[in-house]
Structure formats: structure tokens, C-alpha cells
């Protein structure tokens, strides 16, 4: 299962900083996340999603040892 690390508002919406998700590719992972955690549906489209530290397309296959980071937009000063 792929490790999904959630940050800031995404963590709050999911109720956990990390999840394990069984998904064949990034598109399936997004679908599973929004089905299992409906509050993510409003946040996920605006998030940067990195697979093993790199931005990628939704058809990116996921392996069991992949790490997916979900990073909502943030502002700083």
C-alpha cells in the first residue's frame, strides 16, 4: 500500500497525518482519498501532489513503496 503524507488543511480534512492507500495510479489514489475522506474533495484539487518528491501525471503508476505528499497551498511571510 502506498504511503500518503498529508499536510496542513489536507491533514485536518483527513483526520490523520498519514494514510495507507491501495491504488494502481495517482488518479485512483485521488478517487479513493475523496471517497474515504469526503472533506478532502474540496481541498485536493488545489493541492500539489508529489510522488517520491516529484510532480507527476495522474496516470503515474504507484508502487507499494511509493510516498505521496499532499501539499495544500499555503502563504508565508
PyMOL commands that set and color helices and strands:
alter all, ss='L'
color gray80, all
select helices_A, chain A and resi 8-14+26-36+38-44
alter helices_A, ss='H'
color red, helices_A
select strands_A, chain A and resi 2-6+18-21+48-51+54-55+67-71
alter strands_A, ss='S'
color yellow, strands_A
deselect
rebuild
show_as cartoon
